[in-house]
Amino acid sequence: MTLIGENQAIENGEFRYIGPINECRSCKLKTVCFNLKIGRTYKIIKVRDKRHNCNLHEGKAVVVEVQELPIIVSIDKRLSEGSITKIEPKECKMINCINYEICHIATVHNDKTYRIVKIYESLECPLDYDLKRAELTD
């Protein structure tokens, strides 16, 4: 559960939590807003009727129930489900590539290990990396 601006409080809507904001330091409800994982994406599964004044959002902040979405990245095709690995950034500047976003996930840290939960389809790579789309957990 968290608070989000009423303009963004749409069931099935998604947002990425960027972390605590200085303007919120003195707010009595900040612990409700700051209870998410920085950089992770969340899906709003229920919008509640409860609203609060908020200095950050235009209008009010709304109580929402959220579900943390899985981390989807590109991995080397030699890795397997269940394995523990570090995700190394790809040497690629092809921002027009359809897979660029999952090859350059800002929330994945190359000094941290992740478990591969599920491996999906192979990805086409203009630089000939052998990649598959995968779901990770930290």
Protein Blocks (a to p, Z undefined) as FASTA:
>chain_A
ZZddfklmcghiacddebjcfklmmpcklmmmmmccehiacddfbdcfbdcddfkbgcia
dddddddddddddddfkbcehiacdddddddfbfkbfklmmmmcfklcfkbccddfbdcd
ddddfklpacddddddZZ
